[in-house]
Amino acid sequence: EGETFPVVLKPTDSAGSDGVKLCHSMEEAKSHFHHLLTVEAVNGGYNTEVLCQEFLRGKEYVIDHVSRNGVHKLMMTWVYDKRPRNGSQFVYFGMVPIDPESEEAKMLVPYTRGVLDALGMVHGPSHGEVIITEDGPCLVEMNCRAHGGDGNWAPLARALTGGKYCQIEATAACYLDHDEFDKIPVMPPSPLQAHGLEVNLVSYSKGKVKSMPGFDIIKKLPSFVWLSPAASIGSNVTYTTDLITSPGGCVLMNSDAKVLERDLEFIRYLEEINGLFLYETKGESLARPTAATFGLGSLPEGTKSSSEHHRRFSLDRPGMLRIMSQDRPELRGKGIVKRFTTVDASKEVVVVVDPYSTGCLIVKEIVNRGYKVIALWTKGFSDEMKKHVPLSAGKMSYHAEVDEGENLGETTRNLYRAAGKLRIVACICGGEAGVDAADLLSERLVVRTNGAQGDFANRRDKKVQQELVKAAGLRSARQAAGKQFSDVEDFLKSEHYPVVLKPTDSAGTDGVKLCHDFEEAKEHFELLFEVEAVNGGHNTEVLCQEFLRGNEYVIDTVSRDGEHKTMAVWVYDKRAANGAAFVYFGMLPIDTASLEAKLLINYTNKVLDALGMKNGASHAEVILTPTGPCLVEMNCRAQGGDGNWRPLAQALTGGYSQVEACVDAYLDKKAFHSLPKVPVSPAKAFGQEIILVSYSEGEVVGTPGYDDIKELESFVYLETGVSVRCKVERTVDLLTGVGSVILLHEDEQVLKRDIAKIRTMERNNEMFELKQSSRMMNSVSRMNFKNMNLSEQRV
């Protein structure tokens, strides 16, 4: 009860790695104590006594000796390379030799020899495990035998001593050849005669192993000596959090230190890009960032998220974490701006269909200009989605709320009834689910409209979009769609894999999946007809498309009477992480004067014409392929994501964003025409949206990273659904993303520095404090890899 936790518990007389555990509380220690007295020890029999020790903090070393008649000769001193990774604070990356004349060795060797004398170790091999604490060296334990690890370190140790001896030969000499033992130096030469180390491989991914290309590459490195995988084809690899989950080890050695360093860096690079293994394929979600992605919005009633983050949605305000910088006067609003289309805008009303996410900000902008707003809710739009209100929008208030009628005529009559004496001057789409109804109603109400005649009646349909784009002579995606699998079967048998499957008429992020073979595609096709769509109702048709390779962009536009104005061009920052090929790290603005922006803007404007998009906001998702820009899909509404990008967009342009421009397009002709065709170049500021990535998992007990983020000089906004008592997972897709951060500054170097700070915190698992779980404390020298393959060694 008097010791500060954590403490180490281990058997007193069992093999060193057996049952050693770091316990963080009295309850955990008591439980493990009783456990050790009831389980069989690794070397047979049962433990008879349990040792409880203080947890020593500092670097851990291994000091190999061989003794004869009390004369202790140092064979080698090693230091463990331990770093935080994958949510664990102590992951072994390897074992590195220490020069015997180094300051560390000068402390460790005399201390270890004193320990040998104290233990009466006068003959034979030993290896002491010692930690250099703030008070000096302290014994972890003395192993009265040769260094373990199958002796795979032996070739390296011989080379380090000049090729003459290691602990193995010295042990034989101490017992069998007195003269030979006397010839062995008291310590290895300084400097050591070679450059090398033992490497513990680290996995940043998990899956069932299909092949092991990284291991073949390692064997071809100039420094390669020995390799012993702990995985094989057909076995399951997981994230490395301790020695048991390491996928293997190798020894590198070279006379040239630079060659050794280069080879080691290459192995670490292979690990980072998950190049050690190829896994059996699994479905990958290609969903794009939205508010609901990070628990910032709501899922439809009855819909379950596959995330285990247990996040709190925006409608549950007490549990939602939202931090806005209070130290950025340039970001403060300018108050209500009233602009009128008639003598008195207070006598006019605007219909907004399905206002949620960014649609709520459009409503607020309309109200701030003096207009009333009627919210029209379409059929099948869930009550939960009606509550999807961004925190930045605050409390929503409407002149009236109207439900869609049985037909267009009934809906129109209900709207006129709700408007009363107010004149309906515009009908605007407030979210993806409202696109079709807004087109139909605006036409019926005889206000500014995109129309809903002919092919344009289904412009939201992703299949129709590609057909219209192709008919206009623009690059489009190869595709097939159907209501039953036989409609797409021939396409899926002839198309190169992977292919993308998605519903034709659902919200852009809903059900989109990358399938790697025919069977996987068939399974997902059938699944899409069984699940509810994110905006309510069920999918009626599934689209199968070629997988477009290239950077993915978002082009925000606003149109009025066929005149298109670009609001912003963004590129998604997608990288491999945690074993997943496509993890979103953020969204970056692109200079509108760049070649890529010019290509994208020109292509997007032509797509808008092809789709008959003459009025209102839209945002195109386009991939810049080797054969030019190609549409992924056109979203005939403002960009989503709760509009958290709005302050950034305003700063980049010098004062406006898609939200204000959308309202201008419908209600203020003069203001719209005063907007430039494209945003100014260079931009007025530097900034980006960062999507937070977790490299660890567990129950959150603290969020120190959030405090650090809000102190960054470029910080503007943080919104996340992951807070204390939530469970955070490793980020492998959008559902396991942590949240969103907006950074903005006039100095590009400040922005880069702050981005690097966030990425470093993520990689070092400093964003969260996680509830400590029981952890076994095996050390490399005593560890036996499970299912270890036969070692491979360079001859």
C-alpha positions in Angstrom: 0.0 0.0 0.0 2.9 2.4 0.5 4.4 2.0 -3.0 3.7 4.4 -5.8 1.9 2.7 -8.8 2.6 1.3 -11.3 4.5 -1.6 -9.8 6.0 -4.8 -11.3 4.9 -8.2 -10.2 6.7 -11.4 -11.2 7.5 -14.9 -9.9 10.7 -15.2 -7.9 11.8 -18.5 -9.3 10.4 -18.9 -12.8 11.9 -18.1 -16.1 12.5 -14.4 -16.3 9.8 -13.6 -18.9 7.1 -15.7 -17.3 4.3 -13.8 -15.7 6.1 -10.4 -15.4 3.5 -7.7 -15.4 3.1 -4.0 -14.9 0.2 -3.3 -12.6 -1.4 0.2 -12.3 -3.6 -0.2 -9.2 -3.9 -2.2 -6.0 -6.8 -4.2 -7.5 -4.8 -5.2 -10.5 -1.8 -6.1 -8.5 -3.9 -8.2 -6.1 -5.5 -10.0 -9.0 -2.2 -10.8 -10.7 -0.6 -11.9 -7.4 -3.3 -14.6 -6.9 -3.2 -15.5 -10.6 0.6 -16.3 -10.4 0.1 -18.7 -7.6 -2.6 -20.6 -9.4 -1.1 -21.1 -12.9 1.7 -23.4 -14.1 5.1 -21.8 -14.6 6.6 -21.8 -18.1 9.4 -24.1 -17.0 7.0 -26.6 -15.2 5.6 -26.7 -11.8 3.9 -23.9 -9.9 5.1 -20.5 -8.7 5.7 -20.5 -4.9 6.4 -16.9 -4.3 5.6 -13.6 -6.0 7.9 -10.5 -6.1 6.5 -7.0 -6.1 8.9 -4.3 -7.2 9.0 -0.6 -7.9 8.7 0.4 -11.5 12.1 1.7 -12.6 12.1 4.5 -15.1 15.0 5.0 -17.5 16.9 3.3 -20.3 17.3 -0.5 -20.0 20.5 -2.2 -20.7 21.8 -5.8 -21.0 25.4 -6.5 -19.8 26.8 -9.8 -20.9 29.7 -11.3 -18.8 31.6 -14.5 -18.5 33.4 -15.2 -15.2 36.0 -17.7 -14.1 37.3 -17.8 -10.5 35.7 -14.5 -9.8 37.3 -12.7 -12.8 34.5 -11.1 -14.7 35.1 -10.3 -18.4 32.7 -8.1 -20.3 31.4 -9.6 -23.5 29.1 -6.8 -24.7 26.8 -4.1 -23.4 23.5 -3.5 -25.2 20.8 -0.9 -24.9 17.1 -1.6 -25.7 15.6 0.7 -28.3 12.1 1.2 -26.8 9.6 3.8 -28.2 5.9 4.5 -27.9 4.0 3.0 -30.8 0.5 1.8 -31.6 -0.8 3.1 -28.2 1.8 1.3 -26.2 4.4 3.2 -24.3 7.1 0.6 -24.6 7.6 -1.2 -27.9 10.9 -2.8 -28.6 12.5 -1.7 -31.8 15.8 -3.5 -31.3 18.9 -3.9 -29.3 21.9 -1.7 -30.0 25.6 -2.4 -28.9 27.2 0.2 -26.6 30.9 1.2 -26.8 32.7 -0.1 -23.7 34.4 3.3 -23.1 31.1 5.2 -23.3 29.9 7.1 -20.2 27.0 4.6 -19.9 29.2 1.6 -20.0 31.6 3.1 -17.4 28.6 3.2 -15.0 27.0 -0.1 -15.9 30.0 -2.4 -16.0 31.4 -1.7 -12.5 27.9 -1.9 -11.1 27.1 -5.2 -12.8 30.4 -6.7 -11.6 29.5 -5.6 -8.1 26.2 -7.4 -8.5 27.9 -10.6 -9.7 30.2 -10.5 -6.6 27.2 -9.9 -4.3 25.4 -12.9 -5.8 28.5 -15.1 -5.6 28.7 -15.6 -9.4 32.3 -16.7 -9.8 32.0 -19.0 -12.8 30.1 -19.0 -16.1 28.0 -16.7 -18.3 25.5 -14.2 -17.1 23.6 -11.3 -18.5 22.3 -8.6 -16.2 19.4 -6.4 -17.0 20.0 -2.9 -15.6 18.1 0.4 -15.8 20.0 3.7 -15.4 17.6 5.6 -13.2 18.0 9.2 -11.9 19.9 7.7 -8.9 22.2 5.6 -11.1 22.2 2.0 -12.3 19.7 -0.4 -10.7 19.3 -4.1 -11.2 16.2 -5.4 -12.8 17.4 -9.0 -12.6 20.5 -11.0 -13.1 20.2 -14.0 -15.4 22.8 -16.5 -14.4 23.2 -18.0 -17.8 24.1 -17.0 -21.4 22.2 -14.3 -23.2 19.1 -15.9 -24.8 17.3 -15.1 -28.0 18.5 -18.3 -29.6 22.0 -16.8 -29.8 21.0 -14.9 -33.0 23.1 -12.0 -31.7 26.3 -14.2 -31.8 27.5 -13.3 -35.4 27.1 -9.6 -34.6 28.9 -9.9 -31.2 31.8 -11.7 -32.8 32.1 -9.0 -35.5 32.0 -6.2 -32.8 34.9 -7.8 -31.0 36.9 -8.2 -34.1 35.7 -11.6 -35.2 37.4 -13.5 -32.5 34.9 -14.3 -29.7 31.5 -13.8 -28.2 29.8 -15.0 -25.0 29.5 -18.5 -26.5 33.2 -19.2 -27.0 34.1 -17.5 -23.8 31.7 -19.7 -21.8 33.4 -22.8 -23.3 36.8 -21.4 -22.5 35.9 -20.5 -18.8 35.1 -24.2 -18.1 37.4 -26.1 -20.5 40.4 -24.0 -21.4 42.0 -21.7 -18.7 44.7 -20.4 -21.1 42.2 -19.5 -23.7 40.0 -17.7 -21.2 43.0 -15.7 -20.0 43.6 -14.5 -23.6 40.1 -13.0 -23.8 40.3 -9.2 -23.0 38.6 -7.9 -19.9 36.3 -5.9 -22.2 35.7 -5.6 -25.9 37.8 -3.2 -28.0 36.9 0.5 -28.2 35.8 1.5 -30.7 33.9 -1.6 -31.6 35.2 -3.3 -34.7 31.9 -3.2 -36.7 28.6 -1.5 -37.0 25.4 -3.4 -36.4 22.4 -4.0 -34.3 19.5 -6.4 -33.7 16.2 -5.2 -35.1 12.8 -6.0 -33.8 10.2 -5.6 -36.5 7.2 -3.5 -35.8 3.8 -3.9 -37.5 1.5 -0.9 -38.0 -1.3 -3.0 -39.6 -3.2 -6.2 -39.1 -4.6 -8.9 -41.3 -4.3 -12.4 -42.6 -0.9 -12.8 -44.4 -1.1 -13.5 -48.1 2.6 -12.9 -48.9 5.7 -11.4 -47.3 7.4 -9.3 -49.9 9.1 -7.1 -47.2 11.1 -10.0 -45.9 12.5 -10.8 -49.3 13.6 -7.2 -49.6 15.3 -7.2 -46.2 17.3 -10.3 -47.2 18.8 -8.4 -50.1 20.0 -5.4 -48.0 23.8 -5.0 -47.9 23.8 -5.1 -44.1 21.6 -8.2 -43.8 23.0 -11.0 -41.6 20.0 -12.9 -40.2 16.2 -12.9 -40.3 13.7 -14.8 -38.3 10.0 -14.0 -39.0 7.3 -14.6 -36.4 4.7 -14.7 -39.1 4.0 -16.9 -42.1 1.6 -17.1 -45.0 -1.9 -17.7 -43.6 -1.1 -16.4 -40.1 -2.6 -13.3 -38.6 -0.5 -10.3 -37.9 -1.6 -7.5 -35.6 -0.4 -4.1 -34.4 2.9 -4.4 -32.5 2.3 -3.3 -28.9 4.6 -5.7 -27.1 7.1 -8.4 -27.9 4.5 -11.1 -28.5 3.0 -9.0 -31.3 6.3 -8.3 -33.0 6.3 -9.9 -36.5 9.9 -11.0 -36.2 13.5 -9.9 -35.9 16.7 -9.5 -37.9 20.4 -8.7 -37.5 22.1 -6.0 -39.6 25.8 -5.5 -39.7 28.2 -3.5 -41.9 31.7 -2.1 -41.8 30.3 1.2 -43.1 28.1 3.0 -40.6 26.3 5.0 -43.3 25.3 1.8 -45.2 23.9 0.3 -41.9 22.0 3.5 -41.2 20.5 3.5 -44.6 19.4 -0.1 -44.4 17.9 0.4 -41.0 16.0 3.5 -42.2 14.7 1.4 -45.2 13.3 -1.3 -42.9 11.6 1.4 -40.8 10.2 2.8 -44.0 8.9 -0.6 -45.0 7.1 -0.9 -41.7 5.6 2.6 -42.0 4.1 1.9 -45.4 3.0 -1.6 -44.3 5.3 -3.1 -46.9 6.3 -6.2 -44.8 3.1 -8.1 -45.7 0.4 -8.3 -48.3 -2.9 -9.3 -46.6 -5.9 -11.0 -47.9 -8.1 -8.2 -49.2 -11.1 -6.8 -47.3 -13.6 -4.2 -48.1 -12.3 -0.6 -47.9 -14.7 2.3 -47.4 -14.2 5.2 -49.8 -16.5 7.4 -47.9 -15.5 11.0 -47.7 -15.5 13.3 -44.7 -18.9 14.6 -43.4 -20.1 15.9 -40.1 -21.5 12.5 -39.0 -18.1 10.9 -39.8 -16.6 12.2 -36.6 -19.8 12.0 -34.5 -20.5 15.6 -35.2 -23.9 14.8 -36.7 -26.5 12.2 -36.4 -27.3 8.9 -38.0 -30.8 8.1 -39.0 -33.1 6.6 -36.5 -32.5 2.8 -36.3 -29.1 3.1 -38.0 -26.1 1.8 -36.2 -22.6 3.1 -36.7 -19.8 0.6 -37.2 -17.6 2.8 -35.1 -16.9 1.9 -31.5 -15.8 5.4 -30.5 -19.1 5.9 -28.7 -19.1 9.5 -29.7 -21.6 12.1 -28.7 -23.5 13.8 -31.6 -24.0 17.5 -32.1 -27.5 17.4 -30.8 -26.2 16.1 -27.5 -24.4 19.3 -26.7 -23.4 18.7 -23.1 -21.1 15.8 -24.2 -19.8 17.4 -27.4 -16.4 19.0 -27.4 -16.1 22.2 -29.4 -13.3 24.7 -29.0 -13.1 28.0 -30.8 -10.1 30.3 -30.6 -10.8 33.4 -28.5 -7.6 35.1 -29.5 -8.2 35.7 -33.2 -10.0 39.1 -33.7 -9.7 38.7 -37.5 -12.1 35.8 -37.3 -14.9 37.6 -35.4 -18.2 38.1 -37.3 -19.2 41.4 -38.7 -22.8 41.2 -37.4 -26.0 41.0 -39.3 -25.9 42.2 -42.9 -29.3 43.0 -44.3 -29.6 42.9 -48.1 -33.0 43.3 -49.8 -34.6 42.0 -53.0 -37.6 44.3 -52.5 -38.4 47.3 -50.5 -38.9 45.2 -47.3 -37.3 41.8 -47.1 -39.2 41.1 -43.9 -42.2 40.5 -46.1 -40.4 37.8 -48.0 -39.8 34.2 -47.2 -37.3 31.6 -48.4 -38.0 27.8 -48.6 -35.1 25.7 -47.6 -35.5 22.0 -48.3 -34.1 19.6 -45.6 -31.8 22.1 -43.9 -29.1 20.2 -42.0 -25.3 20.3 -41.8 -24.1 23.3 -43.8 -27.7 23.9 -44.8 -28.3 25.3 -41.3 -25.6 27.9 -41.9 -27.3 28.9 -45.1 -30.5 29.3 -43.2 -28.7 31.5 -40.6 -27.2 33.7 -43.4 -30.7 34.1 -44.9 -32.2 35.1 -41.6 -29.4 37.5 -40.8 -30.3 39.3 -44.0 -33.8 39.9 -42.8 -35.8 37.1 -44.5 -38.0 34.5 -42.9 -37.3 30.8 -43.6 -39.7 27.9 -44.1 -38.1 24.5 -43.5 -39.6 21.8 -45.8 -38.9 18.2 -44.7 -39.1 15.6 -47.4 -40.6 12.2 -47.0 -38.4 9.6 -45.3 -36.2 12.3 -43.7 -35.7 11.1 -40.2 -36.4 13.1 -37.0 -32.8 12.5 -36.0 -31.5 14.1 -39.1 -33.6 17.1 -38.5 -31.6 17.6 -35.4 -28.3 17.5 -37.3 -27.5 21.1 -36.5 -23.8 22.3 -36.5 -22.7 23.7 -33.2 -21.7 26.9 -35.0 -25.3 27.4 -36.1 -26.7 27.5 -32.6 -30.4 27.2 -32.0 -32.5 27.0 -35.2 -35.8 28.9 -35.5 -38.1 28.8 -38.6 -41.1 30.8 -39.6 -42.7 27.5 -40.2 -41.9 23.8 -40.7 -43.8 21.9 -43.5 -43.8 18.2 -44.3 -43.7 17.1 -47.9 -47.2 16.2 -49.2 -48.5 13.2 -51.1 -47.8 15.1 -54.4 -46.2 18.2 -55.7 -49.5 20.1 -55.7 -50.3 19.4 -52.1 -46.7 20.3 -51.0 -47.0 23.6 -52.9 -50.3 24.5 -51.3 -48.9 23.7 -47.9 -46.0 26.0 -48.5 -48.2 28.9 -49.6 -50.4 28.3 -46.6 -47.4 28.4 -44.3 -46.1 31.6 -46.0 -49.4 33.4 -45.5 -49.0 37.0 -46.7 -45.2 36.6 -47.1 -43.9 36.3 -50.7 -41.9 33.2 -51.5 -38.8 34.5 -53.3 -36.5 31.4 -53.4 -36.4 27.7 -52.9 -33.0 26.4 -51.9 -31.6 22.9 -51.2 -30.4 22.6 -47.6 -28.9 19.1 -47.9 -28.4 16.1 -50.1 -31.8 14.6 -49.4 -33.5 17.8 -50.6 -31.9 18.2 -54.0 -34.7 16.6 -56.1 -37.6 18.2 -54.2 -35.9 21.7 -54.4 -35.6 21.4 -58.1 -39.3 20.4 -58.5 -40.6 22.9 -56.1 -38.5 25.9 -57.4 -39.9 25.1 -60.8 -43.5 25.0 -59.5 -43.1 28.1 -57.4 -41.7 30.0 -60.4 -38.6 31.1 -58.6 -34.9 30.7 -59.6 -34.5 27.0 -60.5 -32.3 24.3 -62.1 -35.4 22.6 -63.5 -36.5 19.0 -63.3 -37.3 18.1 -66.9 -36.0 15.3 -69.0 -32.6 13.8 -67.9 -32.2 16.7 -65.4 -35.0 15.2 -63.3 -32.4 12.7 -62.0 -29.3 14.8 -61.9 -28.5 13.7 -58.3 -28.3 10.0 -59.6 -24.7 9.2 -59.8 -25.2 6.9 -62.8 -27.1 9.7 -64.7 -24.4 12.2 -63.9 -21.8 10.0 -65.6 -24.0 9.5 -68.6 -24.7 13.2 -69.0 -21.0 14.0 -68.6 -20.1 11.3 -71.2 -22.7 12.7 -73.6 -21.1 16.1 -73.3 -17.8 14.7 -74.5 -16.1 14.9 -71.1 -14.0 12.3 -69.3 -16.3 10.0 -67.3 -16.0 6.8 -65.3 -16.7 3.4 -66.8 -19.7 2.0 -65.1 -22.8 -0.2 -64.9 -25.8 0.0 -62.7 -28.7 -2.2 -61.8 -31.5 -3.2 -59.5 -30.5 -6.8 -59.6 -27.0 -8.4 -59.8 -27.5 -9.8 -63.3 -27.6 -6.1 -64.5 -24.0 -5.6 -63.5 -22.6 -9.1 -63.6 -20.9 -8.8 -67.1 -19.3 -5.4 -66.1 -17.9 -6.9 -62.9 -16.5 -9.9 -64.8 -14.8 -7.7 -67.4 -13.6 -4.6 -65.4 -10.2 -4.4 -63.9 -10.2 -4.7 -60.1 -10.6 -3.0 -57.7 -13.9 -1.5 -58.5 -16.1 1.0 -56.6 -19.7 0.1 -55.6 -22.1 2.7 -54.2 -25.9 3.5 -54.2 -27.0 5.7 -57.1 -29.1 8.1 -55.1 -27.9 8.1 -51.6 -25.7 10.6 -49.7 -22.2 10.6 -51.1 -20.5 8.9 -48.2 -23.2 6.2 -47.7 -22.3 2.6 -48.7 -19.4 3.5 -50.9 -16.9 0.6 -50.9 -13.8 -0.5 -52.8 -14.1 -4.1 -53.8 -11.1 -6.2 -54.8 -12.7 -9.2 -56.5 -15.9 -10.4 -58.0 -17.1 -12.2 -54.9 -16.6 -9.2 -52.7 -18.4 -7.0 -55.2 -21.4 -9.4 -55.4 -21.6 -9.5 -51.6 -21.6 -5.7 -51.2 -24.1 -5.3 -54.1 -26.6 -7.5 -52.2 -25.8 -5.8 -48.9 -26.7 -2.4 -50.2 -30.3 -3.5 -50.9 -30.7 -4.8 -47.3 -29.5 -1.7 -45.3 -31.2 1.6 -44.8 -29.7 4.6 -46.6 -28.2 7.3 -44.4 -30.8 9.9 -45.3 -33.7 7.5 -44.9 -35.4 5.0 -47.1 -33.7 2.1 -48.9 -31.4 2.0 -51.9 -33.1 1.2 -55.2 -30.1 0.8 -57.5 -26.4 0.1 -57.2 -23.7 1.7 -59.3 -20.4 -0.2 -60.1 -17.6 2.0 -61.4 -14.0 1.8 -62.4 -11.6 2.8 -59.6 -10.1 6.1 -60.5 -6.4 6.6 -59.5 -5.0 9.9 -58.7 -5.4 12.8 -56.2 -8.9 13.6 -55.2 -10.2 17.2 -55.2 -13.3 19.1 -54.2 -14.3 22.1 -56.2 -16.9 24.4 -54.5 -19.0 26.5 -56.9 -22.0 28.8 -56.8 -24.0 29.6 -59.9 -26.6 32.1 -61.0 -28.4 31.9 -64.3 -25.7 29.6 -65.7 -22.8 31.8 -64.6 -20.5 29.6 -62.5 -18.1 31.1 -59.8 -15.5 29.0 -58.1 -15.5 29.4 -54.3 -12.6 27.2 -53.4 -10.5 24.2 -54.7 -9.4 21.6 -52.1 -7.4 18.4 -52.2 -7.8 15.6 -49.8 -4.7 14.5 -48.0 -5.0 10.7 -48.1 -2.3 8.4 -46.9 -1.7 4.9 -45.7 -1.9 4.4 -41.9 -2.6 1.6 -39.5 -2.7 -0.9 -42.3 -5.3 1.0 -44.3 -4.5 2.3 -47.8 -6.8 5.4 -47.7 -6.9 7.3 -44.5 -8.0 10.9 -44.6 -5.5 13.3 -42.9 -7.1 16.5 -44.0 -8.3 18.8 -46.7 -5.9 21.5 -48.1 -6.7 24.5 -50.2 -5.2 24.7 -53.7 -3.9 27.9 -55.3 -6.5 28.8 -58.0 -3.6 30.0 -60.3 -2.0 26.5 -60.2 -2.2 24.3 -63.3 -4.2 21.6 -61.5 -6.7 24.2 -60.3 -7.1 25.6 -63.8 -7.7 22.1 -65.2 -10.2 21.3 -62.5 -12.2 24.5 -62.6 -12.5 24.4 -66.4 -13.7 20.7 -66.3 -16.1 21.3 -63.4 -17.8 24.3 -65.1 -18.4 22.1 -68.1 -19.8 19.3 -65.9 -22.2 21.9 -64.3 -23.4 22.8 -67.8 -23.8 19.1 -68.7 -25.9 18.6 -65.6 -28.0 21.7 -66.2 -26.8 23.1 -62.9 -27.6 26.8 -63.5 -28.3 28.1 -60.0 -27.1 27.5 -56.4 -24.3 25.9 -54.6 -22.6 22.6 -55.6 -19.4 20.8 -54.9 -17.8 18.4 -57.3 -15.6 15.6 -56.3 -13.0 15.1 -59.1 -10.0 12.8 -59.4 -7.1 14.1 -61.5 -6.2 10.9 -63.4 -3.3 10.4 -65.9 -5.8 11.1 -68.7 -7.2 14.3 -67.1 -9.9 15.2 -64.6 -12.7 12.7 -64.1 -15.9 13.2 -62.1 -16.5 11.1 -59.1 -19.8 12.7 -58.3 -21.4 16.1 -58.4 -23.2 17.1 -55.2 -25.8 19.6 -56.1 -25.7 21.5 -52.8 -23.2 23.3 -50.6 -20.2 21.3 -49.2 -21.1 19.5 -46.0 -18.9 18.8 -43.0 -21.1 21.1 -40.8 -19.5 24.1 -42.6 -16.6 23.9 -40.3 -14.4 25.0 -43.2 -16.3 28.3 -43.5 -14.0 30.6 -41.4 -11.0 29.1 -43.3 -12.6 29.8 -46.7 -13.5 33.3 -45.7 -9.9 34.0 -44.7 -8.5 32.5 -47.9 -10.7 34.7 -50.1 -10.6 37.8 -48.0 -14.1 37.7 -46.7 -16.6 35.3 -48.4 -17.3 31.6 -48.7 -19.8 29.3 -50.4 -22.4 30.0 -47.8 -22.6 33.8 -48.4 -22.3 33.4 -52.1 -25.1 30.8 -52.3 -27.5 33.3 -50.6 -26.2 36.0 -53.0 -27.0 33.9 -56.0 -30.6 33.6 -55.0 -31.3 36.9 -53.2 -28.7 39.5 -54.2 -27.8 39.8 -57.9 -25.5 42.8 -57.4 -23.5 41.1 -54.7 -23.2 37.9 -56.7 -21.9 39.7 -59.8 -19.3 41.5 -57.6 -17.7 38.2 -56.6 -14.7 37.2 -58.7 -14.9 34.2 -61.0 -12.2 32.4 -58.9 -10.7 33.3 -55.5 -7.7 35.6 -55.4 -4.3 34.1 -56.0 -2.2 33.9 -53.9 -4.7 33.3 -51.1 -5.0 35.9 -48.3 -3.9 33.4 -45.6 -2.5 30.0 -45.1 -4.6 27.2 -43.6 -6.1 23.8 -43.8 -8.5 21.4 -42.2 -6.8 18.6 -40.3 -8.5 15.3 -39.7 -7.1 13.8 -36.5 -5.7 10.3 -36.8 -5.3 7.9 -33.9 -2.5 5.3 -33.8 -3.7 3.8 -30.5 -6.8 2.4 -29.0 -8.4 2.2 -25.6 -10.7 4.0 -23.1 -9.9 7.8 -22.9 -9.2 9.1 -19.4 -7.6 12.4 -20.5 -7.2 14.6 -23.6 -3.9 16.5 -23.2 -3.5 16.8 -26.9 -6.6 19.0 -27.2 -5.1 21.4 -24.7 -1.9 21.6 -26.8 -3.8 22.1 -30.0 -5.9 25.1 -28.7 -2.6 26.8 -27.7 -1.2 26.6 -31.2 -0.6 30.0 -32.8 -2.6 29.1 -35.9 -5.5 27.4 -34.0 -9.0 28.4 -35.1 -11.4 25.5 -34.3 -11.5 22.0 -32.9 -14.6 19.7 -33.0 -14.6 16.1 -31.9 -16.9 13.5 -30.5 -14.0 11.7 -28.7 -13.8 12.8 -25.1 -13.2 11.3 -21.7 -14.8 7.9 -21.1 -15.1 7.3 -24.9 -13.3 4.5 -26.6 -10.9 5.6 -29.3 -9.7 3.2 -32.0 -6.9 3.2 -34.4 -7.9 5.2 -37.4 -8.3 3.0 -40.5 -11.2 4.9 -42.1 -13.5 7.9 -41.6 -15.6 6.2 -39.0 -12.5 5.8 -36.8 -11.2 9.3 -37.4 -11.0 11.4 -34.2 -12.2 14.8 -35.3 -11.5 18.0 -37.2 -9.1 20.9 -36.6 -9.0 24.2 -38.5 -5.7 25.9 -38.6 -5.2 29.4 -40.1 -2.4 31.9 -40.1 -0.9 34.7 -42.2 2.6 33.1 -41.9 3.0 29.8 -43.7 5.9 28.7 -41.5 3.7 29.0 -38.4 1.1 26.9 -40.1 3.6 24.2 -41.1 5.1 24.2 -37.6 1.7 23.7 -36.0 0.7 20.9 -38.4 4.0 19.1 -37.6 3.2 19.5 -33.9 -0.2 17.8 -34.3 1.2 15.0 -36.4 4.0 14.4 -33.9 1.5 14.2 -31.1 -0.6 11.7 -33.1 2.4 9.5 -33.9 3.7 9.5 -30.3 0.2 8.8 -28.9 0.2 12.1 -27.0 -3.3 13.1 -28.0 -5.0 11.0 -25.3 -4.3 9.5 -22.0 -5.7 6.0 -22.1 -6.9 3.8 -19.3 -3.9 1.6 -18.5 -4.4 -2.1 -19.3 -2.5 -5.0 -17.9 0.8 -5.3 -19.7 3.3 -8.1 -19.7 6.9 -7.0 -19.5 9.0 -9.4 -21.5 12.4 -8.4 -22.5 14.0 -9.3 -25.9 16.9 -11.4 -24.5 14.4 -13.9 -23.0 11.7 -13.7 -25.6 10.7 -16.7 -27.7 8.7 -15.6 -30.8 5.6 -17.8 -31.1 5.2 -19.7 -34.3 8.7 -18.7 -35.2 9.8 -19.8 -38.6 13.2 -21.3 -39.2 15.8 -18.5 -39.1 17.4 -17.5 -42.4 21.0 -16.3 -42.4 23.3 -14.9 -45.0 26.2 -17.3 -45.6 
